[in-house]
Amino acid sequence: MADLLARLEARDVTLWPEGNVASNRLGWLDLPNTLQAEADALMDWAGGVEQRRVVLLGMGGSSLGPEVLGAAWRAAGRRDGRELVVLDTTDPETIAATDFSDAFMLVSSKSGNTLEVQALFAHAWSLVPEGGRYAAITDPGTPLAKLAAEHGFSRCFENPPDVGGRYSVLSRFGMVPAALVGYDLAALAKAALSADRRAAVDLGVAMGEAALAGRDKVTIVVPEDYRSFGLWVEQLIAESTGKRGKGCVPVPTTETEQGPDRHVVLLELGEPEELAAEFLRWEMATAIAGHVLEVDPFDEPNVSESKANTAKALADLPLPEVETHDPSQVGAWLREVVRPGDYVSLQAYLAYGRDESLEALRRSVRDGLGGTAVTAGYGPRFLHSTGQLHKGGPNTVVSVQMVRRSPVPAVVIPGLPYDFATLIAAQALGDLRSLLDHGRRVVRVAVNDPSEVS
């Protein structure tokens, strides 16, 4: 174990298979020290933002860490700081309900050309065309950096380019939103620097070895106040390990779930500032799990497939009609097709605000299948998270795709020939085609709420 830790800290890229991209993806190991050095400057900047509400436009690694930090702050009853609204969807109902009128906007994208972020920014700018109320977070020289300059953004934070999106929560992608929320960044840096790195390596070895032994469902039991941590750790583990037909399947839950294919990890957290240590612990563990599984934990070879299928669909409008099945028969279908060792992925291309009914469905499906692992997420959010695992991991996923049954009011995307309803429909169609291309088992139903599925 000590050897693995030393090799990781020495940036030894031979920890992972030949051809890996680790040589320009290990900057996250430096982030606790970087944060310690720039904590005061970031907090000083945040203190100068007049608005008390922040809307973050981002996807995947640009949004999930901030969502965890904001939710933990609220759950802890902290009332100082600002409200953070993370808008990481193309659902028109959710977008139409988002109030930009008195908000400060953070536009966040590592590549600077993420389709969803471009569309969300076009919408926000049509409502609030004031550059002083925007800041960007991106890598150097990206299209977003150029856009920020052209539109007179108040600030463009450039992130170290050797930090991958899912490993970026302790970088400016996570810490700029954290400063705006009200966190003491020096306290977060201190927590990250205090993380037990040997324990992190042990966790990674245990995860990887368990997966090789058939216990690949990493069941992470989180405290209720930190249930949003599951969103972040899902992306980290799934996108890092789910490739070459292998992978650890993250199953975040607030209650212990047992089974012969489970590897259970209990998460203990007190104050929100302790999240920084957990972020680093799980990043190190996931990198080591990749070593054990002999996969590159820093690439995402299958993520582009659904994006390409979405682009094809949008290039050939109108979208075709796609068969949907009776939502009341989903349970019967699952009982027919699910085998020992499988897991079910509930994919809700629906408006946000259905967390409780989605979780109720997850537990109902789990119990109805005798304890089978079940995950649940909103689309297109999960495409930037667990989507890599669904296509690149083992063929043990059984997907239930939920799309909107009733029409919603049109929300236009300025500058594009389609609206948000068309975009999210194309994303669902693109992922459906990608799943089928990989021979995955999937059923598609049209509902307005997960509670309609049985």
N, C-alpha and C positions, 0 to 999 in steps of 0.2 A: 504493500500500500504506500509506504514511504517513497518507493521508487516511482510509482505512478504520480504522486503529488509533485515530486521533484521534476519529473519530466514535463508535467503540465505547466508548472511555473516557469520552466526553462523554455517554454514554447516549442517543445519537441514535436514536430509535425508527423514524425514516424509513429506516433501513437495511433494513427488512423490509416486506413488503406491508401495505397499508392494512388496518386492523382487527386488527393483531397485538396480542398481550398483553404485549409487552415492557415496557410502562411499569411493571408491578409484578413483573417477573421478572429484573431486572438486579442484584439485590443481591449475587450471587456475585462480582461484580467487586471488592467491598469486603472479601471474606472473608480474604485474606492479612493485611491490616492488622488486622482484627478478631481473627484468631487470634493474632497477635503480642501484642495487648493482653490477651487472656484466657488465654494459654497456662499461666501459673503457677497461676491459680485452678483451671483444669480439672485440672491434674496434682495439685494439692493435694487436690482432692476425690477423685480416683481413688486416691490413696495411702491414703485412709481406708476403702476398701472391703476388707473382710476376706477375702472369697472369692477363690480363685485361679483360678476358672473362671467365664467369662461366657457366657451364652446370650442372643443377640440375636434378638428376634422382630421381623421386618420384611420388607418386600417392595420390590423395585425400587430406587429411589434411597436408601431407608433401609437397604438391606442390602448392595448390591453393592460400594460403596466400602469399607465395613468388611471385607467378605470379602477384597478385594484386600490391604488393609493387614495383616490377620491372616495371610494366606497368605505374603505377602512376609517378614514377621517370622520365621515358622517356617522358610521356605526359606533365610533368611540365617543360620540356626543360633542365633538369639537365644534364650536360655533364661530371661532375667529377664522379669518381667512376668507376664501371665496368659494362659491359654488362652482363645481366642475361638471359640465355636461359633455360626455364623450359621444360624438355622433359618428359611428362607424357602421353605417348601413346605407343601403340604397332604397329602403322601403319608403314609399311616398307618404304614407300616413305618419310615420315617425318623423320624417323630415318636415312635413307641413306643420306638425305640432311643436317644433323646436322654435323657441323665441330668440331671435337674434337682436332684438331692438335695443337692449341695453347691455349687450355682451361684448367681451373682448374675444377675438377669434385666434386660435392657434391652428395653423395649417401645417400638418406634420407628415412627412413622407421621406424615407431614406433615399429612394431612387429619384424622387421628385416628379415622377410621371405616373403614379398610381391612378388608374382610371377613376375609382370611386372618389378619391380625394380631389381630383380635378373637377369632377361633376359637383361635388359638395361645395367646393370653393366658388364655382360659377354661380351656384344658387345663392350662397351667402353674399357674394359681392353684388348680386342684383338687388339685394335687400339693403345692404350696408356698404356702399362704395366709398369707404373712408379708410385709406391705408394706415392711418395712425391707430386704428383699432384692430390691427392684425399683426401677428408675428409668425415667422416660419421656422420650422426645425427640419433640417435636411442635411445631406452630405454636401461637400464642397462642389461647386460647379454644376449643380443639377438644374433641370428646367424650373424647379420650384424656386431655387435661389435667384434665377433670372426673373421669374414672375414677381417675386417679392421686391426686387429692385425697381422693376417697371411700375409696380402699383404703389410704391412708396410705403411699404410696410415699416412699422416702427422699429422692427429688429428682425434680422435673419440669423438664427443660431446655426452654425455649421458644426456638425458632429464628426468625430474621428471616423474616417471611411473604413477602418479595419474592425468595425464593430457591426456584426450582423443584426438585423432587426429584432429577432427574438431574444438576443442577448444584450439589448440596449437600454433596459429599464433604468440602470444606474448612470446612464449617459444623459445628455441634454434632452433626449426624447422623453425620459421619465422625470428628470429633475426640474426642468423648466415648469411643467405642469404642477409638480409637487411644491415648488416655491410659491406658485400662484395660489394653490390651495391653502397654504399656511404652514407647511412643514419647515422645521429647522433642519436645513440641509447638512449642517455640521453634525447634527445628531444622527442623521441617516448615514453619513460617511463613517462616523465612529462605529455604528452598528455593523456596517459592511466590513470594516477593517477587523472587527472582532469575531467574524464568522469562523467557525471551526473547520478549517480546510481539510484536515484529515478525516473528520466525520463526513464531510461532503464526498470525498473520494470513496469512503466505505459505502455510502449510500448508492453511489453510481455503480460500484462493483456489484452490490447486492441486487440492484435493479436489472443490470445486464445479465447476471448469472441466473436470476429467477426467470427472466424471459427465455433464455436458452433452455431452461428446464421445463418450460411449458406454463410458467406462471407469469405471463406477459401483461396481465391487467394490473397496472400500477394503481391501486386504489388508495387515493390520497384523502384521508379523513380530515376535513378542515373545520375549525370552529365556526359557528353560525355567523358571527360578526365578520368573518373573513371568507365567506363563501365565494366572493368574487376572485379570490386567489386562484381558484380553479381555472378561470378563464386564461390567466397568464401561464400557469404551469402546463395546461393542456397544449398550448401552442409550442412551448419550449420542448416538451418531451416528444410530442407527436411529430412535429416538423423536423426535429433533429434525428430521431431514431427510425422513423417509419419509411424505410427504403430497402431496396434489394430483397424484398419479400420478408423482411424482418421488422422488428419494432416493439417498443413498449407502448401499450395502449393506456393512456392516462384516463382514470375514472375518478374525478373529484366528487366528493360526497360529504354530507354533514353527519352521516351515520355510518357505522362500521358495516361493511359488506364482505361476506366471506364466500369462498368457493375454491375449488381445486386449481383454478387458473389465476388466482388472485395473489398479488404481492402487496400487502397492506402497509401503508406508512401513515403514522399519526403526526399531524402538524400541530405544534403548540406555539401559540402566539399570545402575548400580553398587550403591549402598546403598539400602535401603528408603526412607530419608528423601527420596531424589530423586523419589519418586512424587509429592510435592506439586507440584513444578514441572511434571511431566507432566500431572497433573490439570488445572492451570490452562491449560497449553498446548492441550490437546485441547478444553477448554471454549471457549476463545476461537476456536480453529480451527473448531469446529462452528458457533458463532454466525455466523462469517463465511461458511462454506459455505452456511448458510441464506440469507444475503444474495445470494450468487452464484446459487443455485437459485431465488430469489424465493419462498421459503416462510418461514413463521414458525417459528423453531427452539425456541419456548417453549410451544407448545400441543401437544396430543395428541388430535386430534379423533376418532380411531377407537378409542381404548383402551376407551371405555365400552361399545362394542358387545358384546364378549365378556362383559363383566361383566353387561350386561343379559340376554344369552342364558342365562348361568349362573343368574341370578335367576329367569328364566322356568322353567328346568328344575327348579330346587329348589322352585318353587311348585306343581309338578305331579308330585309323587312317586307311585309309583316311577318311576325313569328308564326310558325306553324302551330296548329292545334296538336296537343300532346295528350294521349290517353291518361286518364286518372282512374283510380279504383275506389271502391266503396270504403270510406274510412271506418265503417263499423265492422269490416272484415279483416282489418289489419292484424288483430290479435290471432285470428285463425291462420292467416297466411304465415305469420311469424312462427307459430307452433309447428307448421309444416316444414319450414325451410331452415330454421336455426338448429345448428348442430353443437355438440359439446365443444367448448373452446372458442365458439363464435362470440361476437359482441354486436349489439344493435346500436346504430347511430341514428338519432332522431334529429332531423334537419329542418328547421322551421324558417322558411322564407316568408316571414310574417312580421307584423309591426311589433316593436318592442313593447314591454309592459305585460307580457304574458309569461313571466318567469315562473310564477306559482303553478299555473296550469301545465307548463312544460315540465316542471319538476315532478308534478303529480303524475303526469303521463310516464315519465322516466321510471318512477318507482312502480307504477302499475305494470308496465311492461316487464320490468325486472322480476317482480314477484310472480307474474303470470307465466314466466319462463323458468321458474324454479331457481332464481338467483343469478341468471345470466347477466353479465356486465352490460350496462346500457349507458350511453352518453347522450347528451342533448346540447344543441346549440342553434343560434340564429344564423341564417344565411343572409348576406354573403360573408358575414364575419368569420364563420368557421373555415371558409375557403382559404383564408390567410392563416389558418391555425391547424386544425386536424385534417384538412383536406389532403395534405401530403401523405399522411398515414393511410387514408382510405384507398388511395391509388397505389402508393409505393410499398406499403406494408404487407403483411400476410393477408391472404384472401379469406379472412375470418370476419369481415365486416358485412353486416346486413343493414341496408339503409332504408329509412322511411323518410321520403321527401315530402314535406308539406308546403303547398303553395296556396296563394290566396284564392278563395272561392268567389267572393263578391268583388265587383269593380270598386276602385278607389278614385277620388278626384285626381285629375292630372296635375302633376307638379313638373313644370318644364325644366329642362337643363339648358340654360342659355348657351348658344353656340353649337349645340348638338342637335341632330335631326330626330331625336327620340327623347321621351320623358323618363322619369325615374321608374314608373311602373313597367315600362318596356325594358329598361336596363335590368331590374331585378328578375324579371321573367326570363330574360336572355341568360342571366347568370345561373339561374336554376336549370334551365335547359342545357346550358353548356356543361354543367357539372354532371347532370344526368347522363349525357352522352359520354363523358369521360369515364364515369363509373361503369357503364355498360361496355365501353371499349376494353376495360380491364377485366371483364367477366364477373363483375360484382353483382350481388343480388340486391335489387332495389325495387321498392314499390312507391308509386307517386299518388298522393291524394290531395284533393282540393278542399280546404277548410278555412274558416276564419279564426279558429282558436284550436290549440292542441286538445282541448277537452272534447272535441268532436270525434277524436280517434279512439277506437276501442277494439 
